[in-house]
């Protein structure tokens, strides 16, 4: 559940950044590249923040 919330929040941030980049007339190719990089960072961050810790032996 927390992974979904984390991913949804990150998607909203990415959407806002893409819209802002569009408003300042950045070329579409750079907007797409930036969005892909941010999606990758978001997935890595969400997995790292929500993964279960290994039990101590």
C-alpha positions, 0 to 999 in steps of 0.5 A: 500500500505504501509503495502505491502511495509513494508512486502516486505522489511521485507521479504527481510531482513528475506531472507537475514538472513536465507541465512546467517544462512545457510552459517554459517551452522546453523541447519535447525530446528533453521533457520526455528524457527528463520524465523517463529519468525521474520515473526511474529515480522514483521507482528506485526510491519507492522500492528503497523506502518501502522494502521490508528489512531482512530479519536479524539471525 
